[in-house]
Amino acid sequence: MTRLAAAIRGLGPDVDPEEAARAARIAYEHTHRLALEYEITDPPIVHNTKVNMGLKPRGLCWHWARDMEDRLKLEEFQTLDLHRAVANAENAFRLEHSTAIVSAKGDDFRKGIVLDPWRRGGRLTWAPVTEDRAYKWEPRNEVVARALERKHGQIVTLTDDDRILMGGLEFAAQ
C-alpha cells in the first residue's frame, strides 16, 4: 500500500499526499471487499466462466473496473483523475480486458497508474500504464465508439469531454 501511495504521489507535484494515500488504501481495501462479494475462489478465467454460467454473481474484469472506479469517485479527489481503459479489444486471440486508472488531475490516462484487481483474482496489481507489459491500454470510450460504429453502421463522435455521440444522441457507456 505504501509503494502504491508513493507512486500515486509521484504522478505530479500537485498531487495531494493525503489523496494519494487515501486512493492507495481504498484500492487495496476495495479489492479485498470485492473479492469477498464476488465469491472469488478460482483464477480469473475460471471465475469468468462461472459468472458467465450464472454460478457466481460478478467478477468479470469490467465489473472490477467499474466498481473500483465508482468507489474511488466517491472520494471526489481534487488532485487526481480516474479513467477507464480497455486492452485487446481488436485482438481475436486474447481476452478483452478492462481496468481503472488513476492519474494526476488533468493528465492523460497514459501518464497514470493501472489499478487492476482482476488480473490476479482479487489481489491488486498496479503499474504505470506505460510499464504494464501484459496489456496495451486504450481509452475505454474510444473502444466503445469503434464498437458502436461497427454494430450500428453510423458515425460515432467522441467529444473532448469523453462523451459519446451517435446519430445526434448521447450514448451512455456503462
NORMO-V319082 format. One record per backbone hydrogen bond with DSSP energy under -1.0 kcal/mol. NH is the residue of the N-H (numbers start at 1). CO is the residue of the C=O. Records with the same first field share a line. If there is no record, write none. Layout:
NH: CO / CO
This chain:
5: 1
6: 2
7: 3
8: 4
9: 5
10: 6
11: 8
12: 9
15: 12
20: 16
21: 17
22: 18
23: 19
24: 20
25: 21
26: 22
27: 23
28: 24
29: 25
30: 26
31: 27
32: 28
33: 29
34: 30
35: 31
36: 32
37: 33
38: 34
40: 35
47: 43
48: 44
49: 45
50: 46
51: 47
52: 48
53: 49
54: 51
55: 50
56: 50
64: 60
65: 61
66: 62
67: 63
68: 64
69: 65
70: 66
71: 67
72: 68
73: 69
74: 70
75: 72
76: 73
81: 103
83: 101
85: 99
86: 138
87: 97
91: 88
97: 87
99: 85
100: 115
101: 83
102: 113
103: 81
105: 79
107: 104
111: 108
112: 109
113: 102
114: 127
115: 100
116: 125
121: 118
122: 117
125: 116
127: 114
129: 112
131: 128
132: 129
133: 131
138: 86
140: 84
143: 139
144: 140
145: 141
146: 142
147: 143
148: 144
149: 145
150: 146
151: 147
152: 148
153: 149
157: 165
159: 163
162: 159
165: 157
166: 169
169: 166
171: 164
